Amino acid sequence: MGTVTEILAIHGWTTTINKWGPFVEGMAKLGIRIKIPLVPGLTKTITKAWTLEDYVNWLKKQVGTKKIILLGHSNGGRFALAFAVKYPQHVNKLILIDSAGIYHHELPMKVKRFLFNGLAKLGKQFTSSEKIKTILYKLAREEDYKNATPVQRRIMINLISQDLTLILKKIKTPTLIIWGQNDKITPLSDAKLMHKLIENSKLEIIRAGHSPHYTHPQEAARIIHEYL
């Protein structure tokens, strides 16, 4: 039996990793084991709103002294990017799937930052209207965040206020960037910018939305297997 390759995968903004199942199974058939730790504040409950630095420190504890293949999807990509800059000696290869991290000034992102920061300050009286909240979340294109807890909302504003664009040139780790062509959350332009700024990177585009490893698990698995 051949050696099994292991990837440490950091999931995005979700409270369950169930949708990773078909992708994990597909990777296993190719001899690649996917390890997905529960992310504090999302799939694991915490009482304090963590910052990006907190998540990088948490990820360091997951990695220890090993040198790993690190995969990050969406919000998890944000953590992976920051980790790869701070601890390049621990990342053998970096895989980004529709990663967050590019700071946007467009209306949807401005609405999102308002939602997770401004509304919290305005209090419950304004946010008690489900109709108003639904409209605002649709404007932000972030319906998945409608049921976020107060701690999660504070975590999100801590994270989306960070612009990782300036650190991308510091990444020298071989990087595979996989992106859904029709992603409406982290647009394809983000992928192209990351590919341009990360020196040793390869970009693969899938006809999918924000989570190609959910909707096209076999294609995503094949691309990663061929890259590794």
LOKOL-546614 format. One record per residue (C-alpha): residue number from 0; residue in three letters; x, y, z. Coordinates in steps of 0.02 Angstrom, whole numbers. Each point is the difference from the previous one (the first is absolute). Layout:
! LOKOL-546614
<site><resi>NUM</resi><resn>ALA</resn><east>X</east><north>Y</north><up>Z</up></site>
...
***
This chain:
! LOKOL-546614
<site><resi>0</resi><resn>MET</resn><east>0</east><north>0</north><up>0</up></site>
<site><resi>1</resi><resn>GLY</resn><east>69</east><north>172</north><up>-48</up></site>
<site><resi>2</resi><resn>THR</resn><east>30</east><north>146</north><up>115</up></site>
<site><resi>3</resi><resn>VAL</resn><east>-155</east><north>101</north><up>42</up></site>
<site><resi>4</resi><resn>THR</resn><east>14</east><north>188</north><up>-24</up></site>
<site><resi>5</resi><resn>GLU</resn><east>-87</east><north>105</north><up>133</up></site>
<site><resi>6</resi><resn>ILE</resn><east>-75</east><north>172</north><up>-21</up></site>
<site><resi>7</resi><resn>LEU</resn><east>-54</east><north>112</north><up>144</up></site>
<site><resi>8</resi><resn>ALA</resn><east>-158</east><north>87</north><up>-63</up></site>
<site><resi>9</resi><resn>ILE</resn><east>-74</east><north>154</north><up>83</up></site>
<site><resi>10</resi><resn>HIS</resn><east>-185</east><north>18</north><up>-38</up></site>
<site><resi>11</resi><resn>GLY</resn><east>-91</east><north>162</north><up>-36</up></site>
<site><resi>12</resi><resn>TRP</resn><east>-140</east><north>90</north><up>90</up></site>
<site><resi>13</resi><resn>THR</resn><east>-111</east><north>-147</north><up>45</up></site>
<site><resi>14</resi><resn>THR</resn><east>-65</east><north>-90</north><up>153</up></site>
<site><resi>15</resi><resn>THR</resn><east>18</east><north>-175</north><up>-74</up></site>
<site><resi>16</resi><resn>ILE</resn><east>127</east><north>-90</north><up>-108</up></site>
<site><resi>17</resi><resn>ASN</resn><east>-125</east><north>-128</north><up>-66</up></site>
<site><resi>18</resi><resn>LYS</resn><east>8</east><north>69</north><up>-178</up></site>
<site><resi>19</resi><resn>TRP</resn><east>185</east><north>-43</north><up>-8</up></site>
<site><resi>20</resi><resn>GLY</resn><east>-45</east><north>-186</north><up>0</up></site>
<site><resi>21</resi><resn>PRO</resn><east>1</east><north>-40</north><up>-188</up></site>
<site><resi>22</resi><resn>PHE</resn><east>160</east><north>101</north><up>-27</up></site>
<site><resi>23</resi><resn>VAL</resn><east>88</east><north>-85</north><up>146</up></site>
<site><resi>24</resi><resn>GLU</resn><east>-53</east><north>-170</north><up>-64</up></site>
<site><resi>25</resi><resn>GLY</resn><east>58</east><north>41</north><up>-176</up></site>
<site><resi>26</resi><resn>MET</resn><east>169</east><north>57</north><up>64</up></site>
<site><resi>27</resi><resn>ALA</resn><east>18</east><north>-158</north><up>105</up></site>
<site><resi>28</resi><resn>LYS</resn><east>-22</east><north>-106</north><up>-157</up></site>
<site><resi>29</resi><resn>LEU</resn><east>148</east><north>94</north><up>-74</up></site>
<site><resi>30</resi><resn>GLY</resn><east>107</east><north>-37</north><up>153</up></site>
<site><resi>31</resi><resn>ILE</resn><east>-21</east><north>170</north><up>81</up></site>
<site><resi>32</resi><resn>ARG</resn><east>-67</east><north>17</north><up>177</up></site>
<site><resi>33</resi><resn>ILE</resn><east>-91</east><north>161</north><up>46</up></site>
<site><resi>34</resi><resn>LYS</resn><east>4</east><north>54</north><up>182</up></site>
<site><resi>35</resi><resn>ILE</resn><east>-126</east><north>136</north><up>44</up></site>
<site><resi>36</resi><resn>PRO</resn><east>16</east><north>73</north><up>175</up></site>
<site><resi>37</resi><resn>LEU</resn><east>-151</east><north>85</north><up>78</up></site>
<site><resi>38</resi><resn>VAL</resn><east>24</east><north>188</north><up>-12</up></site>
<site><resi>39</resi><resn>PRO</resn><east>-30</east><north>96</north><up>163</up></site>
<site><resi>40</resi><resn>GLY</resn><east>-148</east><north>116</north><up>-13</up></site>
<site><resi>41</resi><resn>LEU</resn><east>-77</east><north>-96</north><up>-145</up></site>
<site><resi>42</resi><resn>THR</resn><east>-6</east><north>-189</north><up>17</up></site>
<site><resi>43</resi><resn>LYS</resn><east>66</east><north>15</north><up>178</up></site>
<site><resi>44</resi><resn>THR</resn><east>-78</east><north>118</north><up>127</up></site>
<site><resi>45</resi><resn>ILE</resn><east>101</east><north>138</north><up>83</up></site>
<site><resi>46</resi><resn>THR</resn><east>-52</east><north>148</north><up>107</up></site>
<site><resi>47</resi><resn>LYS</resn><east>129</east><north>127</north><up>-60</up></site>
<site><resi>48</resi><resn>ALA</resn><east>8</east><north>81</north><up>-172</up></site>
<site><resi>49</resi><resn>TRP</resn><east>165</east><north>-54</north><up>-74</up></site>
<site><resi>50</resi><resn>THR</resn><east>109</east><north>104</north><up>-115</up></site>
<site><resi>51</resi><resn>LEU</resn><east>96</east><north>-60</north><up>-153</up></site>
<site><resi>52</resi><resn>GLU</resn><east>156</east><north>-11</north><up>109</up></site>
<site><resi>53</resi><resn>ASP</resn><east>-94</east><north>-113</north><up>122</up></site>
<site><resi>54</resi><resn>TYR</resn><east>-45</east><north>-117</north><up>-143</up></site>
<site><resi>55</resi><resn>VAL</resn><east>179</east><north>-5</north><up>-64</up></site>
<site><resi>56</resi><resn>ASN</resn><east>59</east><north>-45</north><up>176</up></site>
<site><resi>57</resi><resn>TRP</resn><east>-134</east><north>-134</north><up>12</up></site>
<site><resi>58</resi><resn>LEU</resn><east>54</east><north>-70</north><up>-168</up></site>
<site><resi>59</resi><resn>LYS</resn><east>181</east><north>-5</north><up>59</up></site>
<site><resi>60</resi><resn>LYS</resn><east>-55</east><north>-113</north><up>143</up></site>
<site><resi>61</resi><resn>GLN</resn><east>-86</east><north>-114</north><up>-126</up></site>
<site><resi>62</resi><resn>VAL</resn><east>157</east><north>-11</north><up>-104</up></site>
<site><resi>63</resi><resn>GLY</resn><east>129</east><north>-11</north><up>138</up></site>
<site><resi>64</resi><resn>THR</resn><east>176</east><north>-26</north><up>-68</up></site>
<site><resi>65</resi><resn>LYS</resn><east>-54</east><north>-90</north><up>-159</up></site>
<site><resi>66</resi><resn>LYS</resn><east>12</east><north>61</north><up>-179</up></site>
<site><resi>67</resi><resn>ILE</resn><east>-170</east><north>-20</north><up>-80</up></site>
<site><resi>68</resi><resn>ILE</resn><east>-107</east><north>20</north><up>-154</up></site>
<site><resi>69</resi><resn>LEU</resn><east>-124</east><north>134</north><up>52</up></site>
<site><resi>70</resi><resn>LEU</resn><east>-169</east><north>25</north><up>-83</up></site>
<site><resi>71</resi><resn>GLY</resn><east>-119</east><north>143</north><up>37</up></site>
<site><resi>72</resi><resn>HIS</resn><east>-175</east><north>28</north><up>-68</up></site>
<site><resi>73</resi><resn>SER</resn><east>-79</east><north>173</north><up>3</up></site>
<site><resi>74</resi><resn>ASN</resn><east>23</east><north>70</north><up>176</up></site>
<site><resi>75</resi><resn>GLY</resn><east>118</east><north>-145</north><up>35</up></site>
<site><resi>76</resi><resn>GLY</resn><east>107</east><north>62</north><up>-144</up></site>
<site><resi>77</resi><resn>ARG</resn><east>22</east><north>163</north><up>94</up></site>
<site><resi>78</resi><resn>PHE</resn><east>75</east><north>-96</north><up>146</up></site>
<site><resi>79</resi><resn>ALA</resn><east>108</east><north>-105</north><up>-116</up></site>
<site><resi>80</resi><resn>LEU</resn><east>71</east><north>153</north><up>-88</up></site>
<site><resi>81</resi><resn>ALA</resn><east>44</east><north>87</north><up>163</up></site>
<site><resi>82</resi><resn>PHE</resn><east>76</east><north>-161</north><up>68</up></site>
<site><resi>83</resi><resn>ALA</resn><east>105</east><north>-28</north><up>-156</up></site>
<site><resi>84</resi><resn>VAL</resn><east>74</east><north>174</north><up>19</up></site>
<site><resi>85</resi><resn>LYS</resn><east>39</east><north>-16</north><up>185</up></site>
<site><resi>86</resi><resn>TYR</resn><east>56</east><north>-182</north><up>-2</up></site>
<site><resi>87</resi><resn>PRO</resn><east>66</east><north>-38</north><up>-176</up></site>
<site><resi>88</resi><resn>GLN</resn><east>115</east><north>-134</north><up>71</up></site>
<site><resi>89</resi><resn>HIS</resn><east>-154</east><north>-103</north><up>46</up></site>
<site><resi>90</resi><resn>VAL</resn><east>-89</east><north>6</north><up>-168</up></site>
<site><resi>91</resi><resn>ASN</resn><east>61</east><north>-117</north><up>-135</up></site>
<site><resi>92</resi><resn>LYS</resn><east>-140</east><north>46</north><up>-120</up></site>
<site><resi>93</resi><resn>LEU</resn><east>-150</east><north>116</north><up>12</up></site>
<site><resi>94</resi><resn>ILE</resn><east>-169</east><north>-33</north><up>-79</up></site>
<site><resi>95</resi><resn>LEU</resn><east>-132</east><north>138</north><up>-6</up></site>
<site><resi>96</resi><resn>ILE</resn><east>-180</east><north>-32</north><up>-50</up></site>
<site><resi>97</resi><resn>ASP</resn><east>-101</east><north>160</north><up>-30</up></site>
<site><resi>98</resi><resn>SER</resn><east>100</east><north>81</north><up>138</up></site>
<site><resi>99</resi><resn>ALA</resn><east>-48</east><north>156</north><up>96</up></site>
<site><resi>100</resi><resn>GLY</resn><east>129</east><north>134</north><up>36</up></site>
<site><resi>101</resi><resn>ILE</resn><east>-17</east><north>132</north><up>-135</up></site>
<site><resi>102</resi><resn>TYR</resn><east>-72</east><north>162</north><up>69</up></site>
<site><resi>103</resi><resn>HIS</resn><east>-144</east><north>67</north><up>-103</up></site>
<site><resi>104</resi><resn>HIS</resn><east>-74</east><north>174</north><up>-9</up></site>
<site><resi>105</resi><resn>GLU</resn><east>-153</east><north>-49</north><up>-101</up></site>
<site><resi>106</resi><resn>LEU</resn><east>-176</east><north>23</north><up>72</up></site>
<site><resi>107</resi><resn>PRO</resn><east>-31</east><north>-182</north><up>52</up></site>
<site><resi>108</resi><resn>MET</resn><east>158</east><north>-3</north><up>106</up></site>
<site><resi>109</resi><resn>LYS</resn><east>-38</east><north>171</north><up>74</up></site>
<site><resi>110</resi><resn>VAL</resn><east>-173</east><north>-64</north><up>48</up></site>
<site><resi>111</resi><resn>LYS</resn><east>78</east><north>-157</north><up>75</up></site>
<site><resi>112</resi><resn>ARG</resn><east>119</east><north>103</north><up>109</up></site>
<site><resi>113</resi><resn>PHE</resn><east>-147</east><north>108</north><up>53</up></site>
<site><resi>114</resi><resn>LEU</resn><east>-102</east><north>-154</north><up>44</up></site>
<site><resi>115</resi><resn>PHE</resn><east>132</east><north>-75</north><up>113</up></site>
<site><resi>116</resi><resn>ASN</resn><east>58</east><north>162</north><up>77</up></site>
<site><resi>117</resi><resn>GLY</resn><east>-128</east><north>139</north><up>-14</up></site>
<site><resi>118</resi><resn>LEU</resn><east>-156</east><north>-100</north><up>41</up></site>
<site><resi>119</resi><resn>ALA</resn><east>80</east><north>-70</north><up>156</up></site>
<site><resi>120</resi><resn>LYS</resn><east>25</east><north>177</north><up>63</up></site>
<site><resi>121</resi><resn>LEU</resn><east>-176</east><north>54</north><up>-46</up></site>
<site><resi>122</resi><resn>GLY</resn><east>-73</east><north>-135</north><up>111</up></site>
<site><resi>123</resi><resn>LYS</resn><east>-144</east><north>-122</north><up>-7</up></site>
<site><resi>124</resi><resn>GLN</resn><east>-136</east><north>127</north><up>-37</up></site>
<site><resi>125</resi><resn>PHE</resn><east>57</east><north>22</north><up>-180</up></site>
<site><resi>126</resi><resn>THR</resn><east>48</east><north>-181</north><up>-32</up></site>
<site><resi>127</resi><resn>SER</resn><east>-159</east><north>-73</north><up>73</up></site>
<site><resi>128</resi><resn>SER</resn><east>-85</east><north>15</north><up>-169</up></site>
<site><resi>129</resi><resn>GLU</resn><east>30</east><north>-162</north><up>-95</up></site>
<site><resi>130</resi><resn>LYS</resn><east>-54</east><north>85</north><up>-162</up></site>
<site><resi>131</resi><resn>ILE</resn><east>132</east><north>136</north><up>17</up></site>
<site><resi>132</resi><resn>LYS</resn><east>134</east><north>-127</north><up>44</up></site>
<site><resi>133</resi><resn>THR</resn><east>-45</east><north>-110</north><up>-148</up></site>
<site><resi>134</resi><resn>ILE</resn><east>12</east><north>147</north><up>-121</up></site>
<site><resi>135</resi><resn>LEU</resn><east>168</east><north>54</north><up>70</up></site>
<site><resi>136</resi><resn>TYR</resn><east>72</east><north>-175</north><up>-5</up></site>
<site><resi>137</resi><resn>LYS</resn><east>-53</east><north>-19</north><up>-181</up></site>
<site><resi>138</resi><resn>LEU</resn><east>85</east><north>164</north><up>-41</up></site>
<site><resi>139</resi><resn>ALA</resn><east>157</east><north>-67</north><up>83</up></site>
<site><resi>140</resi><resn>ARG</resn><east>-20</east><north>-166</north><up>-92</up></site>
<site><resi>141</resi><resn>GLU</resn><east>29</east><north>-85</north><up>167</up></site>
<site><resi>142</resi><resn>GLU</resn><east>-160</east><north>-92</north><up>41</up></site>
<site><resi>143</resi><resn>ASP</resn><east>102</east><north>-137</north><up>84</up></site>
<site><resi>144</resi><resn>TYR</resn><east>42</east><north>125</north><up>137</up></site>
<site><resi>145</resi><resn>LYS</resn><east>-179</east><north>42</north><up>46</up></site>
<site><resi>146</resi><resn>ASN</resn><east>0</east><north>-117</north><up>149</up></site>
<site><resi>147</resi><resn>ALA</resn><east>173</east><north>48</north><up>63</up></site>
<site><resi>148</resi><resn>THR</resn><east>16</east><north>16</north><up>188</up></site>
<site><resi>149</resi><resn>PRO</resn><east>59</east><north>163</north><up>78</up></site>
<site><resi>150</resi><resn>VAL</resn><east>174</east><north>-74</north><up>23</up></site>
<site><resi>151</resi><resn>GLN</resn><east>4</east><north>-56</north><up>-181</up></site>
<site><resi>152</resi><resn>ARG</resn><east>-50</east><north>173</north><up>-59</up></site>
<site><resi>153</resi><resn>ARG</resn><east>143</east><north>77</north><up>99</up></site>
<site><resi>154</resi><resn>ILE</resn><east>119</east><north>-131</north><up>-71</up></site>
<site><resi>155</resi><resn>MET</resn><east>-57</east><north>40</north><up>-176</up></site>
<site><resi>156</resi><resn>ILE</resn><east>29</east><north>187</north><up>17</up></site>
<site><resi>157</resi><resn>ASN</resn><east>172</east><north>-37</north><up>73</up></site>
<site><resi>158</resi><resn>LEU</resn><east>40</east><north>-103</north><up>-155</up></site>
<site><resi>159</resi><resn>ILE</resn><east>-77</east><north>97</north><up>-144</up></site>
<site><resi>160</resi><resn>SER</resn><east>84</east><north>160</north><up>57</up></site>
<site><resi>161</resi><resn>GLN</resn><east>169</east><north>-81</north><up>-40</up></site>
<site><resi>162</resi><resn>ASP</resn><east>73</east><north>25</north><up>-174</up></site>
<site><resi>163</resi><resn>LEU</resn><east>122</east><north>-140</north><up>-44</up></site>
<site><resi>164</resi><resn>THR</resn><east>40</east><north>68</north><up>-173</up></site>
<site><resi>165</resi><resn>LEU</resn><east>163</east><north>78</north><up>58</up></site>
<site><resi>166</resi><resn>ILE</resn><east>68</east><north>-162</north><up>73</up></site>
<site><resi>167</resi><resn>LEU</resn><east>-31</east><north>-109</north><up>-153</up></site>
<site><resi>168</resi><resn>LYS</resn><east>168</east><north>46</north><up>-78</up></site>
<site><resi>169</resi><resn>LYS</resn><east>85</east><north>-70</north><up>155</up></site>
<site><resi>170</resi><resn>ILE</resn><east>-64</east><north>-176</north><up>-35</up></site>
<site><resi>171</resi><resn>LYS</resn><east>135</east><north>-104</north><up>-84</up></site>
<site><resi>172</resi><resn>THR</resn><east>-82</east><north>-169</north><up>36</up></site>
<site><resi>173</resi><resn>PRO</resn><east>-59</east><north>-95</north><up>-155</up></site>
<site><resi>174</resi><resn>THR</resn><east>-185</east><north>44</north><up>-7</up></site>
<site><resi>175</resi><resn>LEU</resn><east>-148</east><north>-76</north><up>-91</up></site>
<site><resi>176</resi><resn>ILE</resn><east>-149</east><north>117</north><up>-20</up></site>
<site><resi>177</resi><resn>ILE</resn><east>-166</east><north>-84</north><up>-43</up></site>
<site><resi>178</resi><resn>TRP</resn><east>-149</east><north>112</north><up>-36</up></site>
<site><resi>179</resi><resn>GLY</resn><east>-181</east><north>-11</north><up>-51</up></site>
<site><resi>180</resi><resn>GLN</resn><east>-26</east><north>100</north><up>-159</up></site>
<site><resi>181</resi><resn>ASN</resn><east>-172</east><north>59</north><up>59</up></site>
<site><resi>182</resi><resn>ASP</resn><east>47</east><north>39</north><up>180</up></site>
<site><resi>183</resi><resn>LYS</resn><east>-107</east><north>146</north><up>62</up></site>
<site><resi>184</resi><resn>ILE</resn><east>78</east><north>9</north><up>174</up></site>
<site><resi>185</resi><resn>THR</resn><east>185</east><north>7</north><up>-41</up></site>
<site><resi>186</resi><resn>PRO</resn><east>2</east><north>48</north><up>-185</up></site>
<site><resi>187</resi><resn>LEU</resn><east>114</east><north>-74</north><up>-131</up></site>
<site><resi>188</resi><resn>SER</resn><east>94</east><north>166</north><up>-6</up></site>
<site><resi>189</resi><resn>ASP</resn><east>65</east><north>-43</north><up>175</up></site>
<site><resi>190</resi><resn>ALA</resn><east>72</east><north>-163</north><up>-66</up></site>
<site><resi>191</resi><resn>LYS</resn><east>88</east><north>90</north><up>-142</up></site>
<site><resi>192</resi><resn>LEU</resn><east>72</east><north>130</north><up>119</up></site>
<site><resi>193</resi><resn>MET</resn><east>63</east><north>-136</north><up>118</up></site>
<site><resi>194</resi><resn>HIS</resn><east>76</east><north>-93</north><up>-147</up></site>
<site><resi>195</resi><resn>LYS</resn><east>87</east><north>159</north><up>-56</up></site>
<site><resi>196</resi><resn>LEU</resn><east>69</east><north>43</north><up>171</up></site>
<site><resi>197</resi><resn>ILE</resn><east>50</east><north>-173</north><up>63</up></site>
<site><resi>198</resi><resn>GLU</resn><east>160</east><north>-35</north><up>-93</up></site>
<site><resi>199</resi><resn>ASN</resn><east>-1</east><north>-189</north><up>-11</up></site>
<site><resi>200</resi><resn>SER</resn><east>-186</east><north>-29</north><up>-29</up></site>
<site><resi>201</resi><resn>LYS</resn><east>-112</east><north>-94</north><up>-121</up></site>
<site><resi>202</resi><resn>LEU</resn><east>-181</east><north>46</north><up>-35</up></site>
<site><resi>203</resi><resn>GLU</resn><east>-134</east><north>-129</north><up>-43</up></site>
<site><resi>204</resi><resn>ILE</resn><east>-178</east><north>58</north><up>-39</up></site>
<site><resi>205</resi><resn>ILE</resn><east>-152</east><north>-113</north><up>19</up></site>
<site><resi>206</resi><resn>ARG</resn><east>-174</east><north>36</north><up>-70</up></site>
<site><resi>207</resi><resn>ALA</resn><east>-74</east><north>14</north><up>174</up></site>
<site><resi>208</resi><resn>GLY</resn><east>-48</east><north>122</north><up>136</up></site>
<site><resi>209</resi><resn>HIS</resn><east>83</east><north>40</north><up>165</up></site>
<site><resi>210</resi><resn>SER</resn><east>30</east><north>-180</north><up>56</up></site>
<site><resi>211</resi><resn>PRO</resn><east>59</east><north>-106</north><up>-148</up></site>
<site><resi>212</resi><resn>HIS</resn><east>59</east><north>-138</north><up>117</up></site>
<site><resi>213</resi><resn>TYR</resn><east>-183</east><north>-20</north><up>54</up></site>
<site><resi>214</resi><resn>THR</resn><east>-80</east><north>7</north><up>-171</up></site>
<site><resi>215</resi><resn>HIS</resn><east>141</east><north>-74</north><up>-106</up></site>
<site><resi>216</resi><resn>PRO</resn><east>95</east><north>-108</north><up>124</up></site>
<site><resi>217</resi><resn>GLN</resn><east>75</east><north>-118</north><up>-129</up></site>
<site><resi>218</resi><resn>GLU</resn><east>66</east><north>141</north><up>-107</up></site>
<site><resi>219</resi><resn>ALA</resn><east>73</east><north>92</north><up>150</up></site>
<site><resi>220</resi><resn>ALA</resn><east>79</east><north>-162</north><up>62</up></site>
<site><resi>221</resi><resn>ARG</resn><east>76</east><north>-36</north><up>-170</up></site>
<site><resi>222</resi><resn>ILE</resn><east>76</east><north>173</north><up>-13</up></site>
<site><resi>223</resi><resn>ILE</resn><east>79</east><north>-13</north><up>173</up></site>
<site><resi>224</resi><resn>HIS</resn><east>62</east><north>-177</north><up>-31</up></site>
<site><resi>225</resi><resn>GLU</resn><east>83</east><north>51</north><up>-164</up></site>
<site><resi>226</resi><resn>TYR</resn><east>79</east><north>151</north><up>83</up></site>
<site><resi>227</resi><resn>LEU</resn><east>73</east><north>-98</north><up>144</up></site>
***
